[in-house]
Amino acid sequence: MIASLSALGVFCILYLIFVIYLGVYAHANPDPAHAYYVDGLDTPGLSKEAVETMAKDRGVGVRAGYPVDMAHLFRAWFTWGFWGSVIQILVIAVFVPLFCLYKNSYKVSHTVFMVMQGLSCCSTFMWFVLGFFWRFSKGGRVAAGDKLERIANTSDDEWQTEKEKASLADGYQLKGGRFMSAFLWLIISSVLIAVAVGSILSVVMCMNGDKDIKFDLLKETEEDSDEKQALKEGDNSQPKA
């Protein structure tokens, strides 16, 4: 019981920290406000005019739908995740007391709660998928600075300074991109680990189940043998006519 409560407390604290980070990146993002991207370029721009001029100078055609403001997409993802999490917390905070206070209307409350949870799960799934697509698409990787190349013999401090200068000059979403990447890979790794552990446990349970079945069959066989032996001994002990 204590271990379960401790694990729940740790999970709640970590979840609260995650929601705070989402709120910060959604409404007080430290990265530049814009990062326009044109397919074919490995550098974003702070404005449409700047990135279109860059594309023209490098002989890259600007296709329909471009430039795309990747900073806007990143912020939309943070905002979606933040308010989705806040709504989820509010739903739990409202319905858990209702379950305890109004047990007579449990069925209605339970139905409404399950419907809202289902909608929340669908929203979270779409949020995760779109976040993965936006972050690891070519435009997302360019905007996040994944294409930046470190010059040889550059110290860590110098490289960090160069990246910050590039962010201010071209709109790289270094901090937001790093946060998105870390979170998405953490979730994917957790899911893969959970699947692996579940598979191993399933195999172990099946093996133990087979052992139990074999043991039961062996026990039944031994009992049948004992019964047959007892009957045989009983027949032998009766006097012959």
N, C-alpha and C positions, 0 to 999 in steps of 0.2 A: 504493500500500500504506500509506504513512504517513498520507495523507489519510483513508483508510478507518478506520485505527486511531484517529486523532484524533477522527473523527466518532463512532465507537463509544464512545470514552472520554467525550466530552461527553454523549452520550445516557445512558450509565450514571450519570453524576453527576447529571444532571437527574432521572432516574428515581428515584435514591436520595433526592434532596431531596423529590420528590413523595411518596414512601412515608413519609418522616419527618413531613411535614405531615399526611398521613392519620392516622398514629399519634397525633400530638398532638391533632388534632380528635376522634379516636375515644376516647381515654383520658384526655385532659387538656384538654377543650374549654373555652375561655375564656368562652363564652356561658353564659347562665343554663341551669339543668338542665331547665326545662320551658317550653314555649310552647304553651299550649292554644288551639285555634282552633275557632270555631263559624262555619259557613257563614252569611254575611250580615253579619258584623262585619269591620271593617278594623283591629282591634286584637286581639292575642293576650292571654293571661292567664297568670300564674304558676301558677295552680291551677284545677281544674275549677270549684270553687265561685265563684271570682272571675269567670271568663269566663261562667258561667251567669247570675250576678247581672247582669253587664254586658248580656248578651243580653236578660234580662227587663226591665231598665230602658229599653232602646232598642226594645222591642217586637219582638224577633227571636225566632222560634221555634227551639228546639233540636231538630233532627231526630235520628232514630235513627243511632247511630254517632258522634255528636259529644258532647262535644268531642274533637278529635284532637290528640295531643301531637306537634306538628311537630318539636320539638327531639329527641324520641325517634327520629323517622324520619330526621332529618339524621344523628344519631349512628350509627344502624344502617347508613346508607349509608357513612359514614366507616369504621366497623369492618369492614364487608364488603369495602370496597376495600383496606383496610390488610392484612387477613389473606389476601385473595386474592393481593395482590402478594407478600407474604412467601412463600406457598406456591409461587408461580410462580418466585421466585428460588431457593428450595430445590430445586425440580424440576430446574432448569437446572444448579445446582451439583452435584447428585447424578449426573445422567445424562450430562453431558459427559465427566467422568472415566471413567464406565463405558464409553462409546463408544471411548475411547482405550485402556483397559486390557483390555477383553474384546471384541476384534474378532470372535472366533468366534461369540459369541452376539449379534451385531449385530442380527439380524432380530428377536429377542425384545425386546431393549432398545428398538429403534426403534419397534416396535409399541406397547409400553407407554407410551413417551414421547409418541407421537402421540396416543394415546387421552387421556392426561392433559392434553396441550396443547389437544385439542379440547374437553374439559370446561372447561378454564380459559377458553377463548375464549367459550364459551356463557355462563359465569358473568359474564365481563367485559361482554358485550353486554347481558345482563339488568340488570347493575349500572348501566350507563350509562343505559339506557332508564328504569329506575325513578328514578334520580337526576334525570334531566331532568324527569320527571313530577312528582316530589315538590317539586323546587325551583321550577318555573315554573307549578305549579298555583296557584289562587287562595290556598289556604292557605299554600303555600310562599312566595309573594310577600309575603303579609301578615306571616308570621313573620320573613322576612328583612329587613323594613323598607322594602320597595319602595313601600309605600303612604304612608310618612311624607312630609309636606309641609313644605318649608322656608319659613320666614317671610321675607318680603322684608326686605332690608337686614340680613340676619344674616351675620356673618363666618363664615369656614370654621371657626375655632376654636370659636365659639359654637355652630355647627350640630353639630359633632362632640360637644361637651359635652352638648347636648340629646339627641342620639341615644343616648349612653351612659346618660344618666339614664332615657330611655324603655326601654332594654334592661334595666336593673336593676329598673324598676318593673313592666314588662309582659312581660318574657321575650323580647324581640326577639333573633333569632339573627343579629346583624349580621356578625360575623366569619366564622362558618361559612357563612352564605348568600353572602357575597361570594366566599369561596374556591370554593364549588361553582359559582357563576355563571361565574367566571373560567375554571375548568378546563373546564367543559362547553362554553362558547363557543370556547375554544381548540381543543378536539378537533374540534368541528364545523367551525370555520374551516380547520383543517389538512386535514380530509377533503375539503372543498370545493376547496381549493387543489390538493390532490393529484389530484382528479378533473379539474379544469380543465387542469392541466399534462399529465396523461396523455392527455386528449382532444386537446390541441394537438400533442403528440408523435405521436399516432396519425395525425392529419391530415397532419403533415409527412412521416412515414414512408410514408404512402400516396401522397402526391404524388411523393416521391423514387422510390418503387417504380414508379409510372406512367412517370416519366422514364426509369428503367432499362429498362423493357419497351420503350418507344418507341425507345430507343437500340439495344437488341438487335435489334429488328425492322428498324431502318434499316441496321444493320451487316449483317444477313443479306441484306437486299435488295441492298446494295452488293456483297456477296460473290457473290450470284447473278448480278448484272449483269457483274461481272468475269469469272466463269466462262463466261457466255454469250459475252462479247466475245472471250475467249481461244479458245473453240471456233470462233467465227466466223472469227477470224484464222487458226486452224489449217486450217480448210476452204479458205480463200482461198489459203493458201500451197501446198497440194497441187497438183501439175501435172495439168492436165486431159488426159484420154485423147483 
